Amino acid sequence: MKSPMAPKYEVGQRVIIMPVKNQPLSPRDSGLEQYAGRVGEVTDLHWLKRGIGEVFYLYTVRLEAERKEVVLHEDELEAVLG
């Protein structure tokens, strides 16, 4: 089954982990602060559909410094430019 919307990031793309701004802290954010500002590479992505037309993406990101992988929502990432 194909995704109804294209992902914002692609496998192999370098990204920076950024906490979501202007939103109350949620349980999904509890461990994110330790990774804030770190650079990694998208190694996998998955999409989930909630309701009619509501799609969101989850990305597996390998951190460059530790070679550790974390799973993040699209709104927790920014592209590395250049």
Secondary structure, 3 states (H helix, E strand, C coil): CCCCCCCCCCCCCEEEECCCCCCCCCHHHCCCHHHCCCEEEEEEEEEEECCCCCEEEEEEEEECCCCCEEEEEHHHEEECCC
